[in-house]
Amino acid sequence: MGGDHGHSKLPMPDCKIWKWEGTPLEFTQQRLARRGLKDPWARNEAWR
């Protein structure tokens, strides 16, 4: 009755190993910063 149906959890990598430096996200953030803007949600969208 636990609802897990025998599936084990997927191993999740440590979030500290993922870097966004050198990605298109960094380029976009730099372009926004030059205009005095920032998008705090862009980082969340980058992983989709």
C-alpha positions as CSV (number, residue, x, y, z in Angstrom):
1,M,0.0,0.0,0.0
2,G,3.0,2.3,-0.1
3,G,2.4,3.1,-3.8
4,D,6.0,2.8,-4.9
5,H,5.2,-0.3,-7.0
6,G,8.7,-1.7,-6.4
7,H,10.5,1.1,-8.3
8,S,13.7,2.4,-6.8
9,K,14.6,6.1,-6.7
10,L,16.8,7.4,-9.5
11,P,20.2,8.5,-8.3
12,M,20.5,12.3,-8.4
13,P,23.8,13.9,-9.1
14,D,25.1,16.5,-6.8
15,C,23.9,19.9,-7.9
16,K,27.4,21.4,-7.3
17,I,28.9,19.5,-10.3
18,W,26.6,21.3,-12.8
19,K,28.1,24.6,-14.0
20,W,26.4,27.2,-16.2
21,E,29.5,29.1,-17.0
22,G,30.2,29.0,-20.7
23,T,26.7,28.1,-21.7
24,P,24.2,30.1,-23.7
25,L,22.5,30.9,-20.4
26,E,25.6,32.8,-19.3
27,F,25.7,34.7,-22.6
28,T,22.0,35.7,-22.2
29,Q,22.5,36.8,-18.6
30,Q,25.4,39.0,-19.7
31,R,23.4,40.6,-22.4
32,L,20.6,41.3,-20.0
33,A,23.0,42.8,-17.4
34,R,24.4,45.2,-20.0
35,R,20.9,46.6,-20.3
36,G,20.4,46.7,-16.6
37,L,18.0,43.7,-16.6
38,K,18.1,40.3,-15.0
39,D,16.0,37.2,-15.3
40,P,16.2,35.2,-12.1
41,W,14.0,32.4,-13.6
42,A,16.1,31.9,-16.7
43,R,18.4,29.5,-14.8
44,N,15.4,27.2,-14.0
45,E,14.3,27.2,-17.6
46,A,17.8,26.2,-18.8
47,W,17.5,22.7,-17.5
48,R,14.3,21.9,-19.3
